[in-house]
Amino acid sequence: MIRQYTADYILPISENPIKNGVITLDENDRIVEISGPKSTKSEKLIKLKGSIIPGFINAHCHLELSHLKGKIPTGTQLIPFITTVVQKRGSNKLQIAKAIGQSDDAMWKNGIQAVGDICNTTDTLTTKSNSKIQYYNFVELFDLWQNDGTQNAIDQYSKVLTSFQKNQKNVSAVPHAPYSVTPELFEAIRLLNQGKYVSVSIHNQETKPENEMFQEGNGHFYQFYKSFGLNLDHFYKTETSSIYYAMDQMDPTQRSIFVHNTLTKLEEIQSAIQWSDEVYWATCPNANLYIENTLPFYKSFIETDANVCIGTDSLSSNWQLSILEEMKTIKKYNSWMPIETILKWATLNGAKALGFDKQLGSLELGKTPGLVQLNWVPGSKSFHKTKATRLV
């Protein structure tokens, strides 16, 4: 059934806003026409206030940790946070499955069309097989810089990777973070993805001890590993920040998503952009505030014209899974930033990062991006009050 929607503004993201525009969908929710105001009356035309945008893209999430909502205190900083997640992530399988299903449903209702999801287990497979959301599955590997850990990691996570490859379209093997992945495991990950054009995510520069570990060969990560009975005999300091180690190990021909980036500097962004033209930067502002009470210096990303996208992280480190709420946080602490820029981060840039931009992320003919209504219009200063309503 053909449907038509009009609003105060249509915001295609890839083009200029269309005042009183009309967007037409076919029975498969595919965009077949976008036009200016129509003078003819149509019973199919649904008139709305505010703006119509494409569905949001959540570029970084840990859906399988949904059962940890409210169970980890805020402001602990990253290393104590990780320790608590390890201690508390085990739970009743039915409770885990229920929380995953509830989070998937909430994200859809919040206008999220696609998700880049970190997978350490197969717990999310059942929900994803029935979800309206399009998922990109990042099967995450780490060996904690242990000589004998690399093969164990490959053996353990290859089974998870195989399960996702059998059941999901969009899957790749990815490293957890520079502080937890040896060069040997990085090489194994490259081989697992070899011959495929994929997206690869990695947690990046979320806390000061990460850079201290690589630059100085000391810091709180040494105590972290010791607390688990592990040593760092296999680790070597690079005397550079951790992102340079990551770039030395990763494949620049793949889409690379650096996640969090709370300490990433302008010159590091420039170096990454020179390293690859397929670099994306996923920011998760509410999680950054939840864990470390800090945010990236967004002006450096604007000045370098970096490809920024937005994620929610997990309910272990956030109060909700809503890209709109992430946008509000960015705007709250960066009042100078145009909403239009943040909207592009929340939609088209995320779709590009996940390789979904042929169908999602912008309102263009032939796409099926989903439609979301915002009770906000360009020029309005009240974005903190904005609500999102899914239309399609």
N, C-alpha and C positions, 0 to 999 in steps of 0.2 A: 504493500500500500504506500503510495506516494504521500509524503508529509512535507509541509512547508512551515518554517519558523521565521519570525521577524522579531527584532528587538531594537532598542534605541541604538545599539551598535552591534555589528558583526565584527569580531576581531579575528581575522584569518591567521595572524601571527606572521605568516610569510609575506603578507601584503599590508597596505595601509588599512586602518579601520574603515568600515562602511556604515555610514549613518543611516538608520532605518533600513538596513539591508535585509535581504530575504535569502534564506538558504533552503534548498530543496533536496530531500533524500528519497532514494528508492526503497523498495521493500526489504533490501538487504542492508539498510542504513548507510548506503554509499551516497556520497555527494554528487548530484547530477547537475546542479545549477547554483551559482551564487550571483546575486544581482543587487542592484540598487533598489530603492523603493518601488513597489508595484502599485499602480493606480487601480488596477482591476481588483474586484472583490473575489475572494475564493473561500469556499467553505473549509478548505484544507489548511488555510493559513492560520497558524497559532501565533497570536500576538503576545509578546512578553516585554517586561520592563528590564532595564539594565543591559548587559552585554552577553553575547553568546561566544564561547571560546571552544577550542578542541579539548578533549579529555586530557587530564594531567598525566604526566609520566613520572613515576617514582623510580628514580635511577638507582637507588640503593636501599635495600631492606633486608632484614633477617626474619622472614615470616615464621620460621620454626621456633623462634624464641618468644612467641606471642604469649605463652603461658607465664612469662616472667613479669608481666605488667604489675608495677607497684611493689615488686619484691626486692628491688635493689635501690638503696638510697641514692639521692642526688649528691653531686659535688664531691665525689670520692676521688676523682682523677682516674686516669685510664687504667693504670696497673692494678689498683685495688678493685676497680670495676671488673676487669677481665677475670681476676681471681674469684670474685663472687659469682660471675656467670658460670665459670667452670664448676663451682661448688653446687650451684642451684639449678643448673639447666636440666638435670635428670628429673623426671616426673612420671606420673601415671600416663600411659599412652593415650588413654581416652581423653584425659584432660588436655594433653598436648594437641590432639586432633581437634577437639572442640574449640580451643583458643585459636588455632590456625584458621578454621572455618569462619569463625566470627570476625577475625581480622580481614580475611579476604572479602567478606561481605561488606564490612565497614569501608574498606578502601574503594570498592565499587560504588557504594552510595556516596562517598566523598568525591566522586568524579575522577578517580584514578583509572586510566585505561590500560596502562602497562606498568610492569614492575621488573626491575633488575634485582633478582633475589639471590642472596648468598645461601648455599646449601652445604651443610656439614653432615646431614643425614638425609634419609628418604622420607622424613615425616610429612613433608608438604605435598607429596606426589598425588595422593587421593584427592585432596582439595583442588589442586591445580588441574586435574583431569576433568573437573566439572565446573571450573571457574569461567566467568565471563571476561576476566582480566587476561591479557596476554602477558606471559612471563618469559623473561630471559633468565635462565638458571645458571648461576655461577657456582660450580662445584669447587669448594675451597680446600686447598691443601696447605699443610704446614708440617715442618719436622723439628721446629724449635732449636735449630742450629745444632742438632745432635748427629754425630758421625754415623750412628747406627739407626737413625730415625728416618732417613730418606726412603729406604725401601719399604719400611713399615707404613709410611704415609702413602706411598704409591699403592701398596697392596690394599690398604684400608679404603682409600678414597676412589680407587679405580672401580670398586664395586658400586659405590654411590654414583659415579659418573656413568657407568654402564646402565644402571637402572633408569637414570634420567634420560639417557640417549634412546632407550627403548620406549619411553613414555612421553617425552616432550620434544618439540621441534628445535628449540633454541637452547643449546647447552654448550658450555665450555669449561675447561679446567682453569683455575685461577690461583695465584698465590695469595696467602692471607695478608702478609705485611713484610716489609724488609727485615724487621727484627725477629721474624719467626720462620724464614725460608732460606735455606742454604743455596749456593750456586748450583749444586747438584740437583736439588729439587726444582729449581727454576728451569734447568735444562730438561728435566723430565716433563714438566708442564708444557714447555714449548713443543716437545715431541707429541704429547697427547693431543695438542691442537693443530699439529702439522697438516698442511694440505687443506685447511678450512679457513675461511675468512670469518673471524669471530670477534666478539668483544671480550676483553679481559679486564677485570677490576682488581685493585689492590688498595688496602688501607694505607694512607700516607700522612706522615707528619701530624699526627693527632695530639702528640704530647712531647714535651721537652726531652724526657729520657730517651726517646727514639733517636733524636739527633745526637745526643750525648754519647750514646752507645757507638755510633759510627764515627763521630768526629774525635772523641777522646778515649774510647775504649773503656768507659766506666759508666756509672749511673745506676738508676733504680732497676733497670732490667736485669742487671747482674743479680740483685737480691731476689727479684721475681723468679728467675730460673732456679736459684739456689733453694728457694722455698718449696720447689717441686722435686728437689733432689737432683737437679740437672746442673751441668757446668757449661761454660762457653769456651772450652778449649779449642773448638773447631772454628770459632768466630775470629775474624780479623778486622781491626778498625780500618776505615778507608780515609779518614781525616777529611771527609766531606759529609754533607748532610745525607740522610738516608735515601732521598729521592734519586740521587746520582747512582747509588748502588742498584736501585730498582731499575733504572733505565739501562744500565749496563747489562742487566740480566733479561730484560723483556724484549719482545719482538716489535720493532717500530712499525711494521707493516700491518699490525692488527689494531683495532680500535682499543685504546688504553684508557681506562677510567680510573683516575686517582681520586680516592675517597677521603673526605674530611678536610685535609689541607689547611688545618687551622694555623700552622706555623709556616706555611709555604711563602717564600719571598718572591718578589718581582723577578729577580735574576734567575731564580729556579724555574719559574713559569716560562720565561723566555727560553731557557735552555731546553725545556721539555718540548716547546713548540718547534724549536729547531731540530730536535731529535726526531720528531714525527708530526705529520700533519693530521694525525688521527688521535690527538690527545683531548680528553674530556676531563672536567673537574667536577666531581659530585660533591655538593655541599649539603650537610645535614645539620642546619643551625640549631634546632631544638635539642638534638642529641649532644652537640658540642656544649651547649649550656647545661644540659642535664649532667654530663660527666665531668667536664673540665671548667665550666663556667667561662668559656671564652669563645670567640668567633674568628673566622678568617678575616684577613684584611682585604675586603672585597675590591677596594680601589685598584689594587695591583692586578686583579683579574680583568677589570674593566679597561685599564690602561693598555694591557697587552692584547685586548680583543680575544681573550681566552674563551673556549667553549665550555661554559659553566652549565651544569644541570643540577637538579635538586633531588635529594632523597630524604627518607624519614628515619633511616636506621630501624632499630627494632623497638618493640614495646618494653624491652628490658632497659632502654635508654631514652624513652620518649613517653609523653603523656597520651599521644594518639598517633594514628597513621594518616596524616592529612597533609597533602602538598600545599593546600591553601594556608594552613597554619604555619608551615615553614616559610611561605612567602611573606606572611604578616610579620614574622620574626625578623626576616632580613630587612624589611622596610622599617620596622620599629627602630632598629639600631643603625640604619643607614638611610635617614630621611631624604638625603640628596639623590638617592637612586630612583630612576623612573620605574613605575609599575610595569610599563611595557617591556623593559629589559628583564625584569623578574619573571614576567609571563612567558617570555621566550625561553628562559632557563627552565621553567616548569613544564614546558610542552615540547616544542620543536627540538631544542638541544638535547633533551632527554631521549627523544625518539631517535635522533641521530646517534647518540652514544650507544644505544642498544641495537642499532641497525634496523629500526622499525619505521623509519621516516618515509618509506614509500607508501605507507598506509595510515600512519598516525602522526600526531604532533602539530598539524596545521589544518586549516580549512581550505582544501583545494579539491578541484574536480577529480573524481575517481577514488578519493580516499574514504576510509571508514574510521575516522578518528574519535567517534563519539562526540556528543554535544553536551556542554555544561553551561548553565546560566549563572552569571554573577549579578548580584544586585549592586553593581558598581559600573560606572561609565568613565571613559577617559576624561581627565580633567577634574574628577572628584577627588577630594582630599581625605575622604573617610574610609580608606581601604581597610583599616583595622576592624571595621564593622561588617566587612563583606562576608556574605554567605554564598555557598556554591550549591546548586541544585542540578542533579543529573537529568538531562532530557532524553538522551539516547545512549 
